[in-house]
Amino acid sequence: MRVLITGTSSGIGKAIAEKFLKEGFDVTGFDRKEASIRQESYTHFCLDIRAREQYPALAPFDIVINNAGVQNEDDIDINLKGTIAITEAYGIHDNIRAVLMIGSASGHTGAEFPEYTASKGGVLAYTKNVALRIAPYGGTCNSLDFGGVLTELNLPVTEDKKLWDQIMDLTPLKRWMTVEEAADWAYFMTVTNRFCTGQNILIDGLEAGNAHFVWPDE
């Protein structure tokens, strides 16, 4: 099967691409940066997902994984509008098996930068829209909404002991996800899963569910 993954030059996207390559898939990656993967079954395009005129004409993909994202002034244009553009161009057809969005826990909780949170909240809603539209073809569409993941982008907090201790106080599981674990989730939801669709799956080590019940001691 053929897989398209955006944001494959580093972090979660690179790990997902490597997982699918290991499993024998043909993988196409889109990223603004040069390729960091060099394998016979991997094809890389340097492009900005906001620029539809840069999109190459490619044969239909079985799986489309929207991973590309930023945390800056381009949040809405890249995280939301770019995800929509890629999906509409490559993910809506009668042979699609699965479309996957890499969302964020902040789309559920609102606990991050305003534009980033809004962009990821939009992705969660768009997931359900796509799920409804590709269901007649037998395709699934879900979002994986990760909390903390150990990537280079998160070094400002993972390498600051004071901030890291604060985060761990909020995270019952007392750790963050690795990119390899994120890739395993992406593979499961697009290849193994054939019935779950239209779902926004929160995977955050229970950080968002860290509620404290207050009651007098007996």
Steps between C-alpha positions, in 0.01 A plus 500: 500500500599861441516751784528879499635662818555872552781636717735204461840666547499481879307409813174308490470513122842347444425223752170423329668484159768266633235276657312461172820441306598229747162337440556494123292797383588748227522837673484850357599786728429872474707748701645849462836355605721261307452126540652336808395152386676324216345170406399349168131501594501863614428799274542855632356829378621833640189717512287720720161340558341846485608536135256288303671594177803302624304177544626231261259293293525155657316170472235451772625411847351230721584689819547872564652615831488871581786559741655833390450774754655806665468714812536855370309770316421252219302259722164544328641503148720191542341288773142546385482638146801299386353181644172567321676573172709181510201286591277645230775453241612148591265341753150521355457224241319171468803280575613677817563269792574751775563866568668585830541838664767565760305730728590616849378468855465879494214458254312336788619713790581840350817507710756646260564800274171648368557455126652155545209383713252638249679332209498160671138541608418554135688184406287302747179625335634447149585140592131427546413673173746283307388184680144556384607566142728198453293248696303403184834388350585292808764750611562609857608837636609568856726742684770402748516783750828466684601677816871513574729334247880489529600699192756772426223760498432429867860536620424838666298316764651151502847642568384743769476304826269748670253504212530124449421435867189718468386304197559166670293619798209535255560168322384192695699263277817699583652495155451622145448298186789415267475562127519124446188453713325771300594316180359174635169677566496643148562157349232337713234761419557490124592138432371275780187700577216460252192603703583790733440824311413863565671492840732747669720276711669675793835343595666709769603279793178611674617860534161637392321259735700591808202597713523509878192395696469705815316354800547514872701218656290239677 
